[in-house]
Amino acid sequence: MMKTRVVLVTGAARGLGAAIARRFHDAGYCVAIGDIAFDAAQELARDLSPDGASAIPLALDVTQKADFESARDAMLAAWQHVDVLINNTGASKVVPVMDITAEQFDQVIQVNLRSVLFGCQVFGQYFADAGIGRIVNIASLAGQNGGSATGAHYAASKGGVITLTKVFARDLASRGVTVNAISPGPMDLPIVHESVPADKLNAVIQSIPVGRLGSADYIADAAIMLAAENAYFANGACWDINGGLFMR
Ligand SMILES: NC(=O)c1ccc[n+]([C@@H]2O[C@H](COP(=O)([O-])OP(=O)(O)OC[C@H]3O[C@@H](n4cnc5c(N)ncnc54)[C@H](O)[C@@H]3O)[C@@H](O)[C@H]2O)c1
C-alpha cells in the first residue's frame, strides 16, 4: 500500500499558505497547518478535515527553532512520517528605504530568514536521515529585482531566501533531499489588496505584461510538482512565476 504523503505548510492560516495547504490536501496529502495565528489555523484544519485525520493545526512561530522541532514531533505522532516542508511564512512592511528602523529591519529579516534557516535545519536533518524529502521555500520577485512596493528589508530578505535555498540544496542533495524556491510576482491575495491602495493597484496590474495578478492556486500547483517523489532532478532552483515582470 502506498503511504499517504505528509506536508507541513508554514504561515498556512491565510493567504498563499492557506491556498497551498488546501491544494496539497486536495492532492491527497495529510497537511499540518503551521501558523502563529493558531485559531485561524484551527479553523482551516477543521474545514479540510473535520475529524482531524488528514489536517491538523500547529502553533508555530517560525522565528523559533524549537517550534519547528515540536511541529516535526507532532507530525510524527499523528502520521509517523513527514515528506515535505513548505516554508511559506513571510512578513512585509511598506516603509521607504531611508526610513526603515532597526526594529522594522530585524523583524522582517527574522521572520523571512530565520523561518527558512530553522525550517531547513530541522526538516532537512530529518529528511536526510530518512534518505528522502522535499523542501520548497516561497521567495519573491522582490528578492530578484529589488522589489517596488514591498520594502527594502523585504526584498533583501527574499534575496536571502533564494541564497539559503541554494546552500541547503547543495548540502542535502546527496542525502535524497531537494530544496527549491518559488518566486511569485504580485498575486491576487488579501495582503496585496490590504497594503496597496486601489488606484496604485491598477497601476501595478497594468505594469504586469500578462495584465493580471497571479493565482495562488497555481503557485500551490508548482509547489506540489516540486514536492513530488519524482522531482529529484529539480534542486537549488528558483521557479519564477511573475506574469513576465522579470525575465532572465
Ligand atoms: N502576496 C503576494 O503577492 C506575494 C508575492 C510574492 C511572494 N509572496 C510570499 O508568499 C508568502 C505568503 O504571503 P501572503 O500574501 O499569503 O502573506 P500573509 O501576510 O497574507 O500571510 C502570512 C501568514 O503567515 C503567518 N505568520 C506571520 N508571522 C509568523 C510567524 N512568525 N510564524 C508563523 N506564522 C507567521 C500569518 O499569521 C499569516 O497567516 C510570503 O512568504 C510572501 O512573502 C507573496
PDBQT file of the ligand as one rigid body, heavy atoms in Angstrom, charges set to zero:
ROOT
HETATM    1  N1  LIG A 301       1.036  38.159  -1.672  1.00  0.00    +0.000 N 
HETATM    2  C1  LIG A 301       1.857  38.258  -2.707  1.00  0.00    +0.000 C 
HETATM    3  O1  LIG A 301       1.534  38.829  -3.750  1.00  0.00    +0.000 OA
HETATM    4  C2  LIG A 301       3.217  37.633  -2.618  1.00  0.00    +0.000 A 
HETATM    5  C3  LIG A 301       4.116  37.821  -3.683  1.00  0.00    +0.000 A 
HETATM    6  C4  LIG A 301       5.367  37.229  -3.615  1.00  0.00    +0.000 A 
HETATM    7  C5  LIG A 301       5.711  36.459  -2.518  1.00  0.00    +0.000 A 
HETATM    8  N2  LIG A 301       4.830  36.304  -1.506  1.00  0.00    +0.000 N 
HETATM    9  C6  LIG A 301       5.228  35.485  -0.370  1.00  0.00    +0.000 C 
HETATM   10  O2  LIG A 301       4.263  34.465  -0.147  1.00  0.00    +0.000 OA
HETATM   11  C7  LIG A 301       4.228  34.137   1.241  1.00  0.00    +0.000 C 
HETATM   12  C8  LIG A 301       2.807  34.240   1.759  1.00  0.00    +0.000 C 
HETATM   13  O3  LIG A 301       2.330  35.558   1.525  1.00  0.00    +0.000 OA
HETATM   14  P1  LIG A 301       0.843  36.015   1.874  1.00  0.00    +0.000 P 
HETATM   15  O4  LIG A 301       0.497  37.069   0.934  1.00  0.00    +0.000 OA
HETATM   16  O5  LIG A 301      -0.034  34.825   1.981  1.00  0.00    +0.000 OA
HETATM   17  O6  LIG A 301       1.079  36.641   3.364  1.00  0.00    +0.000 OA
HETATM   18  P2  LIG A 301       0.030  36.957   4.529  1.00  0.00    +0.000 P 
HETATM   19  O7  LIG A 301       0.635  38.074   5.305  1.00  0.00    +0.000 OA
HETATM   20  O8  LIG A 301      -1.343  37.117   3.995  1.00  0.00    +0.000 OA
HETATM   21  O9  LIG A 301       0.044  35.628   5.421  1.00  0.00    +0.000 OA
HETATM   22  C9  LIG A 301       1.166  35.293   6.176  1.00  0.00    +0.000 C 
HETATM   23  C10 LIG A 301       0.808  34.218   7.189  1.00  0.00    +0.000 C 
HETATM   24  O10 LIG A 301       1.994  33.981   7.964  1.00  0.00    +0.000 OA
HETATM   25  C11 LIG A 301       1.651  33.999   9.346  1.00  0.00    +0.000 C 
HETATM   26  N3  LIG A 301       2.811  34.425  10.143  1.00  0.00    +0.000 N 
HETATM   27  C12 LIG A 301       3.317  35.666  10.292  1.00  0.00    +0.000 A 
HETATM   28  N4  LIG A 301       4.370  35.647  11.122  1.00  0.00    +0.000 NA
HETATM   29  C13 LIG A 301       4.545  34.357  11.500  1.00  0.00    +0.000 A 
HETATM   30  C14 LIG A 301       5.471  33.679  12.345  1.00  0.00    +0.000 A 
HETATM   31  N5  LIG A 301       6.440  34.347  12.992  1.00  0.00    +0.000 N 
HETATM   32  N6  LIG A 301       5.364  32.346  12.494  1.00  0.00    +0.000 NA
HETATM   33  C15 LIG A 301       4.386  31.659  11.847  1.00  0.00    +0.000 A 
HETATM   34  N7  LIG A 301       3.467  32.236  11.044  1.00  0.00    +0.000 NA
HETATM   35  C16 LIG A 301       3.550  33.561  10.887  1.00  0.00    +0.000 A 
HETATM   36  C17 LIG A 301       0.471  34.947   9.460  1.00  0.00    +0.000 C 
HETATM   37  O11 LIG A 301      -0.282  34.698  10.642  1.00  0.00    +0.000 OA
HETATM   38  C18 LIG A 301      -0.299  34.628   8.165  1.00  0.00    +0.000 C 
HETATM   39  O12 LIG A 301      -1.202  33.558   8.349  1.00  0.00    +0.000 OA
HETATM   40  C19 LIG A 301       5.211  35.075   1.915  1.00  0.00    +0.000 C 
HETATM   41  O13 LIG A 301       6.477  34.460   2.054  1.00  0.00    +0.000 OA
HETATM   42  C20 LIG A 301       5.303  36.237   0.950  1.00  0.00    +0.000 C 
HETATM   43  O14 LIG A 301       6.499  36.953   1.084  1.00  0.00    +0.000 OA
HETATM   44  C21 LIG A 301       3.594  36.855  -1.521  1.00  0.00    +0.000 A 
ENDROOT
TORSDOF 0
